[in-house]
Amino acid sequence: MPKQVDHRGRREEIARALWRVVERRGVAHLTMRVVAQEAGMSLGQLQHYFASRAAMLSFSVDFASEQTSLRVGRGLEQLGDRPHPRDVLRLTLAEMLPLHADARATSRMSAAYVLEALHDEAVHEQARRGLVQGRALVEQLVRQAVADGHIGPDRDPAVETNLLLALTGLTPLIELGVIEPRDALTAIDVHLDRLFG
């Protein structure tokens, strides 16, 4: 009987290998050959799962996004049945910053993807679509918090969403050691206190 191969599992292994390459060596070294080597397989085996570098990168970014969503989901479970919207926003923003190993890997992966998107139209469209969806989810949280009276009715949900997401711009400051992770969390807390105060 032929051996069953878990194609999704193998693709995820390759994605994790790609993350490691990006994290340790940067996007400039992101070739299919290097990722295959990191994944412990031949280039031919890797090409069985991904026909191109772009396809491999695209899957890896989607997988990174799924992992972030799972971490947020686990965090929400710990917040209980009806978490306060401030806590939900804090959790969401914190998971977008490179504050632990998994978030650091997905953050670097996202940065590599944005750089790729600037020069590849297909990647640009997929990256844009993902960012639009993510932003819409945050705006939905803000709009609901306004509707429920947690945020003042004079606040513009679109502007507040942009300001909240601007906090994820602290990523390079953390990555390059300009600020400590705790400084980023303090900035998030101060901003959320002002928004919900």
Rosetta constraint file for C-alpha pairs under 8 A:
AtomPair CA 6 CA 10 HARMONIC 6.18 0.50
AtomPair CA 7 CA 11 HARMONIC 6.13 0.50
AtomPair CA 7 CA 49 HARMONIC 7.58 0.50
AtomPair CA 8 CA 12 HARMONIC 6.19 0.50
AtomPair CA 9 CA 13 HARMONIC 6.24 0.50
AtomPair CA 10 CA 14 HARMONIC 6.27 0.50
AtomPair CA 10 CA 49 HARMONIC 7.89 0.50
AtomPair CA 11 CA 15 HARMONIC 6.17 0.50
AtomPair CA 11 CA 49 HARMONIC 6.47 0.50
AtomPair CA 12 CA 16 HARMONIC 6.18 0.50
AtomPair CA 12 CA 60 HARMONIC 7.57 0.50
AtomPair CA 12 CA 63 HARMONIC 7.30 0.50
AtomPair CA 13 CA 17 HARMONIC 6.22 0.50
AtomPair CA 13 CA 39 HARMONIC 6.90 0.50
AtomPair CA 14 CA 18 HARMONIC 6.14 0.50
AtomPair CA 14 CA 35 HARMONIC 7.14 0.50
AtomPair CA 14 CA 36 HARMONIC 7.42 0.50
AtomPair CA 14 CA 39 HARMONIC 5.81 0.50
AtomPair CA 14 CA 46 HARMONIC 7.69 0.50
AtomPair CA 15 CA 19 HARMONIC 6.24 0.50
AtomPair CA 15 CA 56 HARMONIC 7.26 0.50
AtomPair CA 15 CA 57 HARMONIC 7.77 0.50
AtomPair CA 15 CA 59 HARMONIC 7.19 0.50
AtomPair CA 15 CA 60 HARMONIC 4.66 0.50
AtomPair CA 15 CA 63 HARMONIC 7.36 0.50
AtomPair CA 16 CA 20 HARMONIC 6.30 0.50
AtomPair CA 16 CA 60 HARMONIC 7.53 0.50
AtomPair CA 17 CA 21 HARMONIC 6.34 0.50
AtomPair CA 17 CA 35 HARMONIC 5.99 0.50
AtomPair CA 17 CA 36 HARMONIC 7.89 0.50
AtomPair CA 17 CA 38 HARMONIC 5.59 0.50
AtomPair CA 17 CA 39 HARMONIC 5.24 0.50
AtomPair CA 18 CA 22 HARMONIC 6.25 0.50
AtomPair CA 18 CA 30 HARMONIC 7.37 0.50
AtomPair CA 18 CA 35 HARMONIC 5.46 0.50
AtomPair CA 18 CA 38 HARMONIC 7.67 0.50
AtomPair CA 18 CA 57 HARMONIC 7.86 0.50
AtomPair CA 18 CA 60 HARMONIC 7.30 0.50
AtomPair CA 19 CA 23 HARMONIC 5.97 0.50
AtomPair CA 19 CA 60 HARMONIC 7.66 0.50
AtomPair CA 19 CA 105 HARMONIC 5.93 0.50
AtomPair CA 19 CA 106 HARMONIC 7.30 0.50
AtomPair CA 19 CA 108 HARMONIC 7.75 0.50
AtomPair CA 19 CA 109 HARMONIC 6.09 0.50
AtomPair CA 20 CA 24 HARMONIC 5.96 0.50
AtomPair CA 20 CA 38 HARMONIC 7.94 0.50
AtomPair CA 20 CA 105 HARMONIC 7.30 0.50
AtomPair CA 21 CA 25 HARMONIC 5.44 0.50
AtomPair CA 21 CA 26 HARMONIC 6.56 0.50
AtomPair CA 21 CA 27 HARMONIC 7.70 0.50
AtomPair CA 21 CA 29 HARMONIC 7.36 0.50
AtomPair CA 21 CA 30 HARMONIC 6.65 0.50
AtomPair CA 21 CA 34 HARMONIC 7.70 0.50
AtomPair CA 21 CA 35 HARMONIC 6.76 0.50
AtomPair CA 21 CA 38 HARMONIC 7.33 0.50
AtomPair CA 22 CA 26 HARMONIC 4.28 0.50
AtomPair CA 22 CA 27 HARMONIC 5.22 0.50
AtomPair CA 22 CA 29 HARMONIC 7.56 0.50
AtomPair CA 22 CA 30 HARMONIC 6.69 0.50
AtomPair CA 22 CA 108 HARMONIC 6.80 0.50
AtomPair CA 22 CA 109 HARMONIC 6.58 0.50
AtomPair CA 22 CA 112 HARMONIC 7.45 0.50
AtomPair CA 23 CA 105 HARMONIC 6.18 0.50
AtomPair CA 23 CA 108 HARMONIC 6.31 0.50
AtomPair CA 23 CA 109 HARMONIC 7.68 0.50
AtomPair CA 25 CA 29 HARMONIC 6.20 0.50
AtomPair CA 26 CA 30 HARMONIC 7.08 0.50
AtomPair CA 26 CA 112 HARMONIC 7.90 0.50
AtomPair CA 27 CA 112 HARMONIC 5.75 0.50
AtomPair CA 29 CA 34 HARMONIC 7.29 0.50
AtomPair CA 30 CA 34 HARMONIC 6.59 0.50
AtomPair CA 30 CA 35 HARMONIC 6.91 0.50
AtomPair CA 31 CA 35 HARMONIC 6.26 0.50
AtomPair CA 31 CA 53 HARMONIC 6.80 0.50
AtomPair CA 32 CA 36 HARMONIC 5.99 0.50
AtomPair CA 32 CA 43 HARMONIC 6.84 0.50
AtomPair CA 32 CA 46 HARMONIC 7.57 0.50
AtomPair CA 32 CA 52 HARMONIC 7.73 0.50
AtomPair CA 32 CA 53 HARMONIC 5.97 0.50
AtomPair CA 33 CA 37 HARMONIC 6.22 0.50
AtomPair CA 33 CA 42 HARMONIC 7.84 0.50
AtomPair CA 33 CA 43 HARMONIC 5.53 0.50
AtomPair CA 34 CA 38 HARMONIC 6.20 0.50
AtomPair CA 35 CA 39 HARMONIC 6.04 0.50
AtomPair CA 36 CA 40 HARMONIC 6.14 0.50
AtomPair CA 36 CA 41 HARMONIC 5.22 0.50
AtomPair CA 36 CA 42 HARMONIC 5.78 0.50
AtomPair CA 36 CA 43 HARMONIC 5.45 0.50
AtomPair CA 36 CA 45 HARMONIC 7.93 0.50
AtomPair CA 36 CA 46 HARMONIC 5.90 0.50
AtomPair CA 37 CA 41 HARMONIC 5.91 0.50
AtomPair CA 37 CA 42 HARMONIC 6.78 0.50
AtomPair CA 37 CA 43 HARMONIC 7.68 0.50
AtomPair CA 41 CA 45 HARMONIC 6.18 0.50
AtomPair CA 41 CA 46 HARMONIC 6.77 0.50
AtomPair CA 42 CA 46 HARMONIC 6.42 0.50
AtomPair CA 43 CA 47 HARMONIC 6.14 0.50
AtomPair CA 44 CA 48 HARMONIC 6.42 0.50
AtomPair CA 45 CA 49 HARMONIC 7.20 0.50
AtomPair CA 46 CA 50 HARMONIC 6.24 0.50
AtomPair CA 47 CA 51 HARMONIC 5.17 0.50
AtomPair CA 47 CA 52 HARMONIC 7.29 0.50
AtomPair CA 50 CA 55 HARMONIC 5.96 0.50
AtomPair CA 50 CA 56 HARMONIC 5.52 0.50
AtomPair CA 51 CA 55 HARMONIC 6.66 0.50
AtomPair CA 51 CA 56 HARMONIC 7.75 0.50
AtomPair CA 52 CA 56 HARMONIC 6.33 0.50
AtomPair CA 53 CA 57 HARMONIC 6.05 0.50
AtomPair CA 54 CA 58 HARMONIC 5.94 0.50
AtomPair CA 54 CA 123 HARMONIC 7.43 0.50
AtomPair CA 55 CA 59 HARMONIC 6.18 0.50
AtomPair CA 56 CA 60 HARMONIC 6.13 0.50
AtomPair CA 57 CA 61 HARMONIC 6.19 0.50
AtomPair CA 57 CA 113 HARMONIC 7.32 0.50
AtomPair CA 58 CA 62 HARMONIC 6.32 0.50
AtomPair CA 58 CA 113 HARMONIC 7.98 0.50
AtomPair CA 58 CA 123 HARMONIC 7.30 0.50
AtomPair CA 59 CA 63 HARMONIC 6.04 0.50
AtomPair CA 60 CA 64 HARMONIC 6.07 0.50
AtomPair CA 60 CA 109 HARMONIC 7.85 0.50
AtomPair CA 61 CA 65 HARMONIC 6.18 0.50
AtomPair CA 61 CA 106 HARMONIC 7.69 0.50
AtomPair CA 61 CA 109 HARMONIC 6.50 0.50
AtomPair CA 61 CA 110 HARMONIC 6.50 0.50
AtomPair CA 61 CA 113 HARMONIC 7.15 0.50
AtomPair CA 62 CA 66 HARMONIC 6.24 0.50
AtomPair CA 63 CA 67 HARMONIC 6.22 0.50
AtomPair CA 64 CA 68 HARMONIC 6.29 0.50
AtomPair CA 64 CA 106 HARMONIC 5.23 0.50
AtomPair CA 64 CA 109 HARMONIC 7.46 0.50
AtomPair CA 65 CA 69 HARMONIC 6.23 0.50
AtomPair CA 65 CA 106 HARMONIC 7.41 0.50
AtomPair CA 66 CA 70 HARMONIC 6.19 0.50
AtomPair CA 67 CA 71 HARMONIC 6.25 0.50
AtomPair CA 68 CA 72 HARMONIC 6.20 0.50
AtomPair CA 68 CA 95 HARMONIC 6.73 0.50
AtomPair CA 68 CA 96 HARMONIC 7.64 0.50
AtomPair CA 68 CA 103 HARMONIC 7.22 0.50
AtomPair CA 68 CA 106 HARMONIC 7.59 0.50
AtomPair CA 69 CA 73 HARMONIC 6.00 0.50
AtomPair CA 70 CA 74 HARMONIC 6.17 0.50
AtomPair CA 71 CA 75 HARMONIC 6.20 0.50
AtomPair CA 71 CA 95 HARMONIC 7.48 0.50
AtomPair CA 72 CA 76 HARMONIC 6.10 0.50
AtomPair CA 72 CA 91 HARMONIC 6.73 0.50
AtomPair CA 72 CA 92 HARMONIC 6.22 0.50
AtomPair CA 72 CA 95 HARMONIC 6.84 0.50
AtomPair CA 73 CA 77 HARMONIC 6.32 0.50
AtomPair CA 74 CA 78 HARMONIC 6.60 0.50
AtomPair CA 75 CA 79 HARMONIC 6.54 0.50
AtomPair CA 75 CA 91 HARMONIC 6.99 0.50
AtomPair CA 76 CA 80 HARMONIC 6.87 0.50
AtomPair CA 76 CA 83 HARMONIC 7.52 0.50
AtomPair CA 76 CA 88 HARMONIC 6.97 0.50
AtomPair CA 76 CA 91 HARMONIC 7.85 0.50
AtomPair CA 77 CA 81 HARMONIC 7.49 0.50
AtomPair CA 79 CA 83 HARMONIC 5.59 0.50
AtomPair CA 79 CA 87 HARMONIC 7.83 0.50
AtomPair CA 83 CA 87 HARMONIC 6.63 0.50
AtomPair CA 83 CA 88 HARMONIC 6.73 0.50
AtomPair CA 84 CA 88 HARMONIC 6.53 0.50
AtomPair CA 85 CA 89 HARMONIC 6.11 0.50
AtomPair CA 85 CA 141 HARMONIC 6.95 0.50
AtomPair CA 85 CA 142 HARMONIC 7.88 0.50
AtomPair CA 85 CA 145 HARMONIC 6.26 0.50
AtomPair CA 85 CA 150 HARMONIC 7.81 0.50
AtomPair CA 86 CA 90 HARMONIC 6.12 0.50
AtomPair CA 86 CA 192 HARMONIC 6.62 0.50
AtomPair CA 86 CA 196 HARMONIC 7.15 0.50
AtomPair CA 87 CA 91 HARMONIC 6.09 0.50
AtomPair CA 88 CA 92 HARMONIC 6.15 0.50
AtomPair CA 89 CA 93 HARMONIC 6.06 0.50
AtomPair CA 89 CA 138 HARMONIC 7.58 0.50
AtomPair CA 89 CA 141 HARMONIC 7.65 0.50
AtomPair CA 90 CA 94 HARMONIC 5.97 0.50
AtomPair CA 90 CA 188 HARMONIC 6.95 0.50
AtomPair CA 90 CA 189 HARMONIC 7.39 0.50
AtomPair CA 90 CA 192 HARMONIC 7.64 0.50
AtomPair CA 91 CA 95 HARMONIC 6.23 0.50
AtomPair CA 92 CA 96 HARMONIC 6.59 0.50
AtomPair CA 93 CA 97 HARMONIC 6.81 0.50
AtomPair CA 93 CA 164 HARMONIC 7.80 0.50
AtomPair CA 93 CA 165 HARMONIC 7.49 0.50
AtomPair CA 93 CA 167 HARMONIC 7.60 0.50
AtomPair CA 93 CA 168 HARMONIC 6.76 0.50
AtomPair CA 93 CA 188 HARMONIC 7.76 0.50
AtomPair CA 94 CA 99 HARMONIC 7.33 0.50
AtomPair CA 94 CA 185 HARMONIC 7.11 0.50
AtomPair CA 95 CA 99 HARMONIC 7.50 0.50
AtomPair CA 95 CA 103 HARMONIC 6.30 0.50
AtomPair CA 96 CA 103 HARMONIC 6.81 0.50
AtomPair CA 96 CA 107 HARMONIC 6.95 0.50
AtomPair CA 96 CA 168 HARMONIC 6.40 0.50
AtomPair CA 97 CA 103 HARMONIC 6.49 0.50
AtomPair CA 97 CA 104 HARMONIC 7.19 0.50
AtomPair CA 97 CA 107 HARMONIC 6.79 0.50
AtomPair CA 97 CA 168 HARMONIC 6.10 0.50
AtomPair CA 97 CA 170 HARMONIC 7.54 0.50
AtomPair CA 97 CA 171 HARMONIC 5.75 0.50
AtomPair CA 98 CA 102 HARMONIC 7.93 0.50
AtomPair CA 98 CA 103 HARMONIC 4.88 0.50
AtomPair CA 98 CA 104 HARMONIC 3.97 0.50
AtomPair CA 98 CA 105 HARMONIC 7.63 0.50
AtomPair CA 98 CA 107 HARMONIC 6.02 0.50
AtomPair CA 98 CA 171 HARMONIC 6.47 0.50
AtomPair CA 98 CA 174 HARMONIC 7.35 0.50
AtomPair CA 98 CA 175 HARMONIC 7.34 0.50
AtomPair CA 99 CA 103 HARMONIC 6.28 0.50
AtomPair CA 99 CA 104 HARMONIC 6.47 0.50
AtomPair CA 99 CA 181 HARMONIC 6.07 0.50
AtomPair CA 100 CA 104 HARMONIC 5.88 0.50
AtomPair CA 101 CA 105 HARMONIC 6.22 0.50
AtomPair CA 102 CA 106 HARMONIC 6.33 0.50
AtomPair CA 103 CA 107 HARMONIC 5.84 0.50
AtomPair CA 104 CA 108 HARMONIC 6.12 0.50
AtomPair CA 105 CA 109 HARMONIC 6.09 0.50
AtomPair CA 106 CA 110 HARMONIC 6.09 0.50
AtomPair CA 107 CA 111 HARMONIC 6.28 0.50
AtomPair CA 107 CA 171 HARMONIC 7.97 0.50
AtomPair CA 108 CA 112 HARMONIC 6.18 0.50
AtomPair CA 109 CA 113 HARMONIC 6.20 0.50
AtomPair CA 110 CA 114 HARMONIC 6.21 0.50
AtomPair CA 111 CA 115 HARMONIC 6.40 0.50
AtomPair CA 112 CA 116 HARMONIC 6.29 0.50
AtomPair CA 113 CA 117 HARMONIC 6.02 0.50
AtomPair CA 113 CA 123 HARMONIC 7.85 0.50
AtomPair CA 113 CA 127 HARMONIC 7.43 0.50
AtomPair CA 114 CA 118 HARMONIC 6.43 0.50
AtomPair CA 114 CA 124 HARMONIC 7.68 0.50
AtomPair CA 114 CA 127 HARMONIC 6.97 0.50
AtomPair CA 115 CA 119 HARMONIC 7.37 0.50
AtomPair CA 116 CA 120 HARMONIC 6.24 0.50
AtomPair CA 116 CA 123 HARMONIC 6.93 0.50
AtomPair CA 116 CA 124 HARMONIC 7.67 0.50
AtomPair CA 117 CA 121 HARMONIC 6.71 0.50
AtomPair CA 117 CA 122 HARMONIC 7.69 0.50
AtomPair CA 117 CA 123 HARMONIC 4.86 0.50
AtomPair CA 117 CA 124 HARMONIC 4.04 0.50
AtomPair CA 117 CA 125 HARMONIC 7.74 0.50
AtomPair CA 117 CA 127 HARMONIC 6.68 0.50
AtomPair CA 118 CA 124 HARMONIC 6.32 0.50
AtomPair CA 119 CA 124 HARMONIC 7.61 0.50
AtomPair CA 120 CA 124 HARMONIC 5.92 0.50
AtomPair CA 121 CA 125 HARMONIC 6.27 0.50
AtomPair CA 122 CA 126 HARMONIC 6.46 0.50
AtomPair CA 123 CA 127 HARMONIC 5.98 0.50
AtomPair CA 124 CA 128 HARMONIC 5.94 0.50
AtomPair CA 125 CA 129 HARMONIC 6.08 0.50
AtomPair CA 126 CA 130 HARMONIC 6.29 0.50
AtomPair CA 127 CA 131 HARMONIC 6.27 0.50
AtomPair CA 128 CA 132 HARMONIC 6.08 0.50
AtomPair CA 129 CA 133 HARMONIC 6.25 0.50
AtomPair CA 130 CA 134 HARMONIC 6.19 0.50
AtomPair CA 131 CA 135 HARMONIC 5.97 0.50
AtomPair CA 132 CA 136 HARMONIC 6.09 0.50
AtomPair CA 133 CA 137 HARMONIC 6.40 0.50
AtomPair CA 134 CA 138 HARMONIC 6.59 0.50
AtomPair CA 135 CA 139 HARMONIC 6.19 0.50
AtomPair CA 135 CA 161 HARMONIC 7.36 0.50
AtomPair CA 135 CA 165 HARMONIC 7.76 0.50
AtomPair CA 136 CA 140 HARMONIC 6.04 0.50
AtomPair CA 137 CA 141 HARMONIC 6.43 0.50
AtomPair CA 138 CA 142 HARMONIC 6.35 0.50
AtomPair CA 138 CA 161 HARMONIC 6.35 0.50
AtomPair CA 139 CA 143 HARMONIC 6.02 0.50
AtomPair CA 139 CA 157 HARMONIC 6.28 0.50
AtomPair CA 139 CA 158 HARMONIC 6.40 0.50
AtomPair CA 139 CA 161 HARMONIC 5.33 0.50
AtomPair CA 140 CA 144 HARMONIC 6.12 0.50
AtomPair CA 141 CA 145 HARMONIC 6.17 0.50
AtomPair CA 142 CA 146 HARMONIC 6.25 0.50
AtomPair CA 142 CA 151 HARMONIC 7.86 0.50
AtomPair CA 142 CA 157 HARMONIC 5.83 0.50
AtomPair CA 142 CA 160 HARMONIC 7.48 0.50
AtomPair CA 142 CA 161 HARMONIC 6.85 0.50
AtomPair CA 143 CA 147 HARMONIC 6.15 0.50
AtomPair CA 143 CA 157 HARMONIC 5.64 0.50
AtomPair CA 144 CA 148 HARMONIC 6.01 0.50
AtomPair CA 145 CA 149 HARMONIC 6.18 0.50
AtomPair CA 145 CA 150 HARMONIC 5.08 0.50
AtomPair CA 145 CA 151 HARMONIC 5.67 0.50
AtomPair CA 146 CA 150 HARMONIC 5.76 0.50
AtomPair CA 146 CA 151 HARMONIC 4.59 0.50
AtomPair CA 146 CA 152 HARMONIC 6.09 0.50
AtomPair CA 146 CA 153 HARMONIC 5.87 0.50
AtomPair CA 146 CA 155 HARMONIC 7.77 0.50
AtomPair CA 146 CA 157 HARMONIC 7.75 0.50
AtomPair CA 147 CA 151 HARMONIC 7.96 0.50
AtomPair CA 147 CA 153 HARMONIC 7.66 0.50
AtomPair CA 149 CA 153 HARMONIC 7.37 0.50
AtomPair CA 150 CA 196 HARMONIC 6.03 0.50
AtomPair CA 151 CA 155 HARMONIC 7.24 0.50
AtomPair CA 151 CA 195 HARMONIC 6.40 0.50
AtomPair CA 151 CA 196 HARMONIC 5.08 0.50
AtomPair CA 151 CA 197 HARMONIC 7.57 0.50
AtomPair CA 152 CA 196 HARMONIC 7.53 0.50
AtomPair CA 155 CA 159 HARMONIC 7.96 0.50
AtomPair CA 155 CA 160 HARMONIC 7.10 0.50
AtomPair CA 156 CA 160 HARMONIC 6.12 0.50
AtomPair CA 157 CA 161 HARMONIC 5.94 0.50
AtomPair CA 158 CA 162 HARMONIC 6.36 0.50
AtomPair CA 159 CA 163 HARMONIC 6.27 0.50
AtomPair CA 160 CA 164 HARMONIC 6.13 0.50
AtomPair CA 161 CA 165 HARMONIC 6.18 0.50
AtomPair CA 162 CA 166 HARMONIC 6.04 0.50
AtomPair CA 163 CA 167 HARMONIC 6.89 0.50
AtomPair CA 164 CA 168 HARMONIC 7.72 0.50
AtomPair CA 164 CA 191 HARMONIC 7.94 0.50
AtomPair CA 165 CA 169 HARMONIC 7.54 0.50
AtomPair CA 166 CA 170 HARMONIC 7.91 0.50
AtomPair CA 167 CA 184 HARMONIC 7.96 0.50
AtomPair CA 167 CA 187 HARMONIC 7.78 0.50
AtomPair CA 167 CA 188 HARMONIC 6.84 0.50
AtomPair CA 170 CA 174 HARMONIC 6.39 0.50
AtomPair CA 170 CA 184 HARMONIC 6.58 0.50
AtomPair CA 171 CA 175 HARMONIC 6.08 0.50
AtomPair CA 172 CA 176 HARMONIC 5.88 0.50
AtomPair CA 173 CA 177 HARMONIC 6.10 0.50
AtomPair CA 173 CA 178 HARMONIC 4.90 0.50
AtomPair CA 173 CA 179 HARMONIC 5.66 0.50
AtomPair CA 174 CA 178 HARMONIC 6.05 0.50
AtomPair CA 174 CA 179 HARMONIC 5.31 0.50
AtomPair CA 174 CA 180 HARMONIC 5.90 0.50
AtomPair CA 174 CA 181 HARMONIC 6.13 0.50
AtomPair CA 174 CA 184 HARMONIC 7.74 0.50
AtomPair CA 179 CA 183 HARMONIC 6.15 0.50
AtomPair CA 179 CA 184 HARMONIC 7.35 0.50
AtomPair CA 180 CA 184 HARMONIC 6.88 0.50
AtomPair CA 181 CA 185 HARMONIC 6.45 0.50
AtomPair CA 182 CA 186 HARMONIC 6.09 0.50
AtomPair CA 183 CA 187 HARMONIC 6.26 0.50
AtomPair CA 184 CA 188 HARMONIC 6.30 0.50
AtomPair CA 185 CA 189 HARMONIC 6.12 0.50
AtomPair CA 186 CA 190 HARMONIC 6.06 0.50
AtomPair CA 187 CA 191 HARMONIC 6.11 0.50
AtomPair CA 188 CA 192 HARMONIC 6.07 0.50
AtomPair CA 189 CA 193 HARMONIC 5.98 0.50
AtomPair CA 190 CA 194 HARMONIC 6.30 0.50
AtomPair CA 191 CA 195 HARMONIC 6.17 0.50
AtomPair CA 192 CA 196 HARMONIC 5.94 0.50
AtomPair CA 192 CA 197 HARMONIC 7.97 0.50
AtomPair CA 193 CA 197 HARMONIC 5.36 0.50
